[in-house]
Amino acid sequence: MSEANDHIVSSVDAGVMTIRMNRPDKKNAITGDMYARMASAIDEANANDDVRAILFLGTPGAFSAGNDIADFAKVAMTGKRDSMSVFDFLERIIMAPKPMIAGVDGLAIGVGTTMLLHCDYVVSSEASMFKTPFVDLGLVPEAGSSLIGPEIMGHHKAFELLGMGAGFGPADAKEAGFVNRIVASDALEETANGIAQAIAAKPVEALKLSRDLIRGDRTPVLKRMQEEAVLFGQRLESDEAKQAFMAFMSKG
């Protein structure tokens, strides 16, 4: 098994494909290979009629620390991008035809938060922290979050989260509208899996039609993600970003 497969573990049970980020030593910071494996797992779920819902999990204390900063720093210093797999993953979650559920314990940083905006149901532990420090890193929001964020939580909350980089606790995230339920850490996975299985057990066609009506046309969100990606790529090579990455890496 490759390292990327070790870091992304997927399994299917009771109509639910669970996709787990499994790099606890790095707080589930996501590499290009991990994005590619998650995109592939989502494709597998979509092609399997026995899979009716997708559940994203991390590990205790860390859903995801966001994109691996070492990957960002490499692009900033060399201008070379080894992979576009992050955009493949983002496209999959934006256009996902099947319900997506997330169970979040601990850190949900950067894309660890923005991916939740595309999920249909999010369970958070009482110990979670949601934060998108894009501007502090000299970057801009991603994953279509600059469009869908204000739609979900309003301009002021979205600016606080995505522009100011403020940390949201579970109650803040629930009030903002991207967390449905808060539970104790030791009940998180059982609760999230139970909800995913309950969703998977519903009449498939009726749920699909209802979900499509609720989510609406996702084309504008995909277009915004692509617009953000252009700016994000430019910002990765900016002096502001280089200085922020060097400061971050020096702390390690």
C-alpha positions in Angstrom: 0.0 0.0 0.0 1.4 3.5 -0.9 1.9 6.2 1.6 -1.0 8.2 0.0 -3.3 5.2 0.5 -2.1 4.9 4.1 -3.0 8.5 4.7 -6.4 8.2 3.1 -8.4 5.1 4.2 -11.8 4.4 2.6 -14.3 1.7 3.4 -18.0 0.9 2.7 -20.5 -0.3 5.2 -24.3 -0.1 5.3 -24.5 2.1 2.2 -21.9 4.6 3.5 -18.4 5.1 2.1 -16.2 6.5 4.9 -13.2 8.5 3.7 -10.8 9.0 6.6 -7.8 11.4 6.6 -5.3 9.4 8.5 -2.1 11.4 8.9 -2.3 12.1 12.6 1.4 12.9 13.1 0.8 15.9 10.8 -2.7 16.7 12.1 -4.0 15.4 8.8 -2.4 18.1 6.7 -3.4 17.2 3.2 -0.8 16.6 0.5 -1.4 16.5 -3.3 -1.4 12.7 -3.2 -4.0 12.7 -0.4 -6.2 15.0 -2.5 -5.9 12.7 -5.4 -6.8 9.7 -3.3 -9.9 11.4 -1.9 -11.0 12.4 -5.4 -10.6 8.9 -6.5 -12.5 7.6 -3.5 -15.4 9.9 -4.3 -15.4 8.7 -7.9 -15.6 5.1 -6.6 -18.5 6.0 -4.3 -20.4 7.7 -7.2 -19.9 4.7 -9.4 -21.1 2.2 -6.8 -24.9 2.0 -6.6 -24.5 0.3 -3.1 -23.0 3.6 -1.8 -25.7 6.1 -1.0 -23.8 8.6 1.2 -20.2 9.6 1.8 -18.8 10.3 5.3 -15.6 12.3 5.9 -13.6 11.7 9.1 -10.3 12.7 10.5 -8.6 11.3 13.6 -9.1 12.1 17.2 -8.1 15.7 17.8 -7.7 16.6 14.1 -10.1 16.6 11.3 -7.5 18.4 9.1 -4.9 21.0 9.6 -5.6 22.1 6.0 -3.2 22.0 3.0 0.3 20.8 3.8 2.2 24.1 4.2 5.4 22.4 2.9 3.6 22.0 -0.4 2.6 25.7 -0.5 6.2 26.7 0.4 7.6 24.6 -2.4 5.3 26.3 -5.0 6.1 29.7 -3.5 9.9 29.2 -3.7 10.1 27.3 -7.0 6.9 28.3 -8.9 6.5 24.6 -9.7 3.2 22.8 -9.2 3.6 19.0 -9.1 -0.1 18.3 -9.1 -3.5 19.9 -9.7 -5.2 17.2 -7.6 -6.5 19.7 -5.1 -8.8 21.1 -7.8 -10.0 17.7 -8.8 -11.0 17.1 -5.2 -12.7 20.4 -4.9 -14.6 19.9 -8.1 -15.8 16.5 -6.7 -17.2 17.9 -3.5 -18.8 20.9 -5.2 -20.6 18.8 -7.8 -21.1 15.7 -5.6 -24.3 13.8 -6.7 -24.5 11.9 -3.4 -25.1 13.2 0.2 -21.9 14.1 2.1 -21.6 14.1 5.8 -18.6 15.1 8.0 -17.6 14.3 11.5 -15.2 16.8 12.9 -13.1 16.5 16.0 -10.4 19.0 16.9 -8.7 21.1 14.3 -10.5 22.0 11.0 -8.2 24.5 9.4 -8.3 26.0 5.9 -9.8 23.4 3.5 -10.6 21.4 6.6 -13.3 24.1 7.1 -14.2 25.2 3.6 -14.9 21.6 2.5 -17.6 21.5 5.2 -19.6 24.2 3.4 -20.3 21.7 0.7 -21.4 18.9 3.0 -25.1 18.2 3.7 -24.7 17.5 7.4 -21.8 18.2 9.7 -21.3 16.8 13.2 -18.8 18.6 15.4 -17.3 17.5 18.7 -17.2 19.9 21.6 -13.4 20.1 21.1 -13.4 21.4 17.5 -11.9 24.6 16.2 -12.7 26.0 12.7 -10.3 28.5 11.2 -9.3 29.7 7.7 -6.1 31.7 7.9 -5.8 32.4 4.2 -5.2 36.1 4.4 -2.7 35.7 7.2 -0.7 33.4 4.8 -0.9 36.0 2.0 -3.6 34.0 0.2 -7.3 34.2 -0.7 -10.2 31.9 0.2 -10.7 28.7 -1.9 -13.1 25.9 -2.6 -15.8 28.3 -3.7 -16.0 29.5 -0.1 -16.1 33.2 -1.1 -19.4 32.6 -2.7 -21.1 29.9 -0.7 -19.8 31.1 2.7 -21.8 34.4 2.6 -24.8 32.5 1.2 -24.7 30.2 4.3 -23.8 32.6 7.1 -24.2 36.1 5.7 -21.6 38.6 4.8 -20.5 39.6 8.3 -19.9 36.1 9.6 -18.3 35.1 6.4 -15.9 38.0 6.5 -15.0 37.2 10.1 -14.2 33.6 9.2 -12.7 33.9 5.7 -11.3 37.5 5.7 -10.2 38.0 9.3 -9.3 34.4 9.9 -11.1 34.3 13.2 -11.4 31.0 15.0 -14.9 29.6 15.4 -15.7 27.2 18.1 -18.4 24.6 17.7 -21.2 26.9 18.9 -20.0 29.7 16.6 -20.0 27.3 13.6 -23.4 26.0 14.5 -24.7 29.6 14.8 -23.1 30.4 11.4 -24.9 27.5 9.8 -22.3 25.0 8.7 -22.5 22.7 11.7 -25.7 20.8 12.5 -25.0 19.1 15.7 -22.4 19.2 18.6 -21.5 16.1 20.6 -18.8 14.9 22.9 -15.6 13.8 21.3 -16.1 10.2 22.3 -19.5 10.1 20.7 -18.5 11.9 17.5 -17.8 9.0 15.1 -20.7 6.9 16.3 -23.1 9.8 15.9 -21.8 10.9 12.5 -21.9 7.3 11.2 -25.4 6.8 12.5 -26.6 9.9 10.7 -24.8 8.9 7.5 -26.5 5.4 7.6 -29.9 7.0 8.3 -29.4 9.2 5.2 -28.3 6.2 3.2 -31.4 4.3 4.2 -33.8 6.8 2.7 -35.5 6.3 -0.7 -32.7 7.0 -3.1 -34.5 8.8 -5.9 -36.7 11.0 -3.7 -33.6 12.0 -1.6 -31.6 12.8 -4.8 -34.4 15.0 -6.2 -34.9 16.7 -2.9 -31.2 17.3 -2.4 -30.8 18.7 -5.9 -33.6 21.1 -5.3 -32.1 22.2 -2.0 -28.6 22.6 -3.3 -29.6 24.3 -6.6 -27.3 24.9 -9.5 -23.7 24.3 -8.5 -22.2 25.8 -11.7 -21.7 29.2 -10.2 -19.9 27.7 -7.2 -17.6 25.7 -9.5 -16.9 28.8 -11.5 -16.1 30.8 -8.3 -13.7 28.0 -7.2 -11.9 28.2 -10.5 -11.7 32.0 -10.2 -10.3 31.7 -6.7 -7.8 29.1 -7.9 -6.3 31.6 -10.4 -5.9 34.2 -7.7 -4.7 31.6 -5.2 -2.0 30.5 -7.6 -0.8 34.0 -8.1 -0.8 34.7 -4.4 1.3 31.6 -3.7 4.2 33.3 -5.5 3.7 36.7 -3.8 6.2 38.2 -1.4 3.5 38.3 1.3 3.0 34.5 1.0 6.7 33.7 0.8 7.3 35.6 4.0 4.3 34.0 5.7 5.4 30.5 4.7 9.0 31.1 5.8 7.8 32.3 9.2 5.5 29.3 9.6 8.2 26.8 8.6 10.7 28.4 11.0 8.4 27.6 13.9 8.6 23.9 13.0 
